[in-house]
Amino acid sequence: MRLSISRFFILCGLFFPSLAPAVTPVLSLPNNRVFAYAEANYPDLFKDQSNFSGHFGIYQQYEYRYYSASGNYLGIDPMGNMAMLGPVTGNVLKPVGNVTDYVNDIIAWEAAQPITPERVFHYAENHYPDLFAFISIVTTRKLPENIVETCYPEKVDDPISNCIGVSLNTGDIFIQGTSTGELTNVGNVADYESAIRAWESKPNMKLEYPGFTIWMDCSRRSAMQFQYVPQPSSSVPSNNSIFLDPDVPADCQQTSTSAYDSNYTRGYLVPPNHLGPSTEAIEAANTMTNILPQAVDMNAGAWRRTEDITRCYSNIDELLVMGGVLWSRNYSANDYFTQSHGIETPDAFWKIIIRGTGQNQQAIAWIIPNSQEATWGRLDQYIVPLSEVRNRMHLHIPVTSDSAYEKPSQSWEIPASCDKSQ
């Protein structure tokens, strides 16, 4: 039912384009920064019995935290709507606004606060995700000598972890794990403070285009996530005129519409030919906010195969497609377009396809490296458990069937009768 409702609103944008502008930019922030603000500014409502923030989880459409000292829950849904539940609301779910309403207050509050270990961890998770990714539930603890440490399993159910710790006494930062072996000092909070504050000062932006949604990481000038409901094949021709979005601030998107180079092509996150008969949606798909550099063989190989799977199955069933971008700590090795386009080159792309509803739901997820080795025939190597993408990206996935979380042994087979040329 929830998936059908979300599809209804997306389809309204597709078939009634005159009711919606080409794009509506909305400021947003990661949920953990919202939780941190709430905990610091409303401690009577959101306080845990431990020294750390509340227990967290996913329930229905909400990512939530539970605070044992007050017995209250605070939840945030994928659209940024916040709700409370607990003694303060008479144990009735109560809406308390949208994250958008608090973005400027949160940024101003963060600017006036010292850098906490949690903010260091969040910066590390976003800038070094191959070391510190939420592959599964992370563990935060207090060590001797007043060090707060968070550990990140390298893959699902893996007991071997990379850990990052911050000394509450000196501000020294330590890492330990498979990449370092021993506890290693990697600097001080003061060394990273300006970078953390500059990154935090630029909120993310959600762009509601007709037929699809893009979430922008303005600090990278890049899309970080996309979502859409693909439409059956249409005879409407695609307009290939690439443009910068005039409604998006210049410092939140790429600086050029020019081609990348012979090794990287303009890779669409949401392909225009998945958007059905809406000429407005097809035109919107040609904005640079929906395009990133993809390795030529990956774009025509593994990535294209996921698009063909989407195209074929959208003709026989309702689908929901979610996807996004990953960067690694070795990003500088392939960052060829920082001068020409103002962006880093993504190191990988992830995609989820959800088919059907209720207990009949099926889902498949891939994390595909942005390399020439990611060919058509290697797509099955990149299948990952749905839970890995959910936890790594702090992502709510609208899947109610437990069986949908089972990792498929191979990518969905493209029906022989499917005409992918349309």
PyMOL commands that set and color helices and strands:
alter all, ss='L'
color gray80, all
select helices_A, chain A and resi 2-15+17-19+31-41+87-89+99-111+117-127+144-146+189-200+250-252+272-274+279-284+288-290+296-300+302-314+331-334+358-360+376-382+386-392+402-405
alter helices_A, ss='H'
color red, helices_A
select strands_A, chain A and resi 25-28+55-59+62-67+72-76+81-85+94-98+139-143+147-153+161-167+172-176+184-188+204-209+212-217+222-228+264-268+291-295+319-326+348-355+362-369+383-384
alter strands_A, ss='S'
color yellow, strands_A
deselect
rebuild
show_as cartoon
